[in-house]
Amino acid sequence: MSLGKKHVLGFSPNGGHLFASVDEQGILRIWDTETNTLKQEFTPNLQVSGPCTALTWISVASPRPKKSRKSLPTQDAAGEQLQIALGTLKGSVVIYSLSEGKIARTLSGDSHDGAITSIAYDNAGHLYTVGVDCRAVVWSLSEERSVAEWQVGPEKPQNIAYLQKSRTLAVGSRQLKVYDVKTKDLVETFTGHSGEINAISSVSGPDGTEFVLTTAKMERVICFWKVDKKGKNKPSACTLLMEDLAYCLTSEVRDDGQLRVASVTRNGNIHIYLLNVNSLSAEKFVKPKVSLQIVSDGAETVEPIFAVAAHFVTDSTRSHEILFGYGNRQQLQFERFTPNYGEKLNVIVRADPKKLYAKKKGKEQLGFQAATKVQKPIVNQKSVEYNSALPIFQKKVQNDVPMEARLQHLKIHGTKLSGGKLLTQSKTQLLMQALHSKDQTMIQAVLGTQDTETIQLTLDRLPLEYVSPLVNELSILLQGKHANVSSALRWLRVLASTHTSVMMSEDKEALREKLGVCLGVAEQRMHCLSEALQ
């Protein structure tokens, strides 16, 4: 997996039953992790809002249903429905409704000057966003507009996390800065990463202690930062080691103080760490307790399958499991897996999602073809006549005269008209067709005419736009055999006398270039003739 583009994804807060991701084209896809099905796919209006660049899940109060006498008491209370808040490339925030399958609201007010890089929800009706303009903006879902903003630069912020207990906003760029959302003051800074932060997560211990987890580009470590709203340039409280760069982090703290952290790395593996939130130490680096590697079940070669995202299951009956998705962002499979902590590496053999989707699509196509199969009658292909849907005003001629026969017919002397002139309209049309298609057989058949009167009548009716192509063809004939040279000279002489004004109206350089070959051939032949006479 490349880290060239930011990975925009997230599991829903209802136990991870839904998963949302945005691909490189800004298309939003929502998956059902229980059934491994793509529920919805949404392509934003690129002209209005632009592609999606950040997302977060939110819970809003669903509309209260109309009361009825027969309704149950549990149905009277309006529940909550899940929606997705999307940050866009143009700096606006839109709310995507899963029930409607479209953008339900667009928040107004002072938006970002550029793309939104990260978005967070405080579970109290407010959204927090940061963008390339180095500003943090607060959005109210009830008022559907932006209500506050402040500067978080000069470094461009990449990720944010909202800390609920301390009511602070952690902003990650190269440094980690913590702001008080009420006063908008910078209360704490952390230093330790050499690159920009590309993934962030937050946890809260049983005693109320809050930690922020971050990982940066070009670094194979996860840093723990203890937030207590005081101090500057503070070091990390704990450091976790990874075998490769990470682009996805997830964490949870149990009631007994056990801290579980999982990271999805660039090579597609998942690292799981088991810690105690009350005994974190910065003295030594912590290695993963177990690593999960997903491979294909191929008979010949075993190829790795990349993990895309991971999430700890919050269900009390399944709290020992980890939920992860593997494949690519267009073709995903999800699984709840119980790690074996007795082994450092758990190899999980699964079918490649690409093959599963291809197999499923093949079955659907076969079923469609079987349902729409039509018996075709057996007919003789030679006796088939294909009728056109357009109205036919003239009956189709079955036996067309081939082109060879037409050319042979042109060699017959034309019919004499009154005054001794010949009927040569067909010769003019054929010359036009030959010059247009550049068919050498047709050109030689027409230009091989020796009769001067036929040539004169043909050139009299020739349109002016065909004069220049005719000169080019005559220059080619002049370089051939004697018979062709004789015919070409007759045509060139009549052409020069008939269309003198057309030829003189052309550019001198262009005319000299066209007639240069003709003049050169004539001079060469005159020179040979003079030598022969001597």
Secondary structure, 3 states (H helix, E strand, C coil): CCCCCCCEEEECCCCCCEEEEECCCCCEEEEECCCCEEEEEECCCCCCCCCEEEEEEEEEECCCCCCCCCCCHHHHCCCEEEEEEEEECCCCEEEEECCCCEEEEECECCCCCCCEEEEEECCCCEEEEEECCCEEEEEECCCCEEEEEEECCCCCCCEEEEECCCCEEEEECCCEEEEECCCCCEEEEECCCCCCEEEEEEEECCCCCEEEEEEECCCCEEEEEEECCCCCCECCCEEEECCCCEEEEEEEECCCCEEEEEEEECCCCEEEEEEECCCCCCCCCECCCEEEEEEECCCCCCCEECEEEEEECCCHHHCCCEEEEEECCCCEEEEEECCCCCCCEEEEEECCHHHHHHHHHHHHHHHHHHHCCCCCCCCCHHHCCCCCCCCCCCCCCCCCCCHHHHHHHHCCCCCECCCCCECCHHHHHHHHHHHHHCCHHHHHHHHCCCCHHHHHHHHHCCCHHHHHHHHHHHHHHCCCCHHHHHHHHHHHHHHHHHCHHHHHHCCHHHHHHHHHHHHHHHHHHHHHHHHHHC
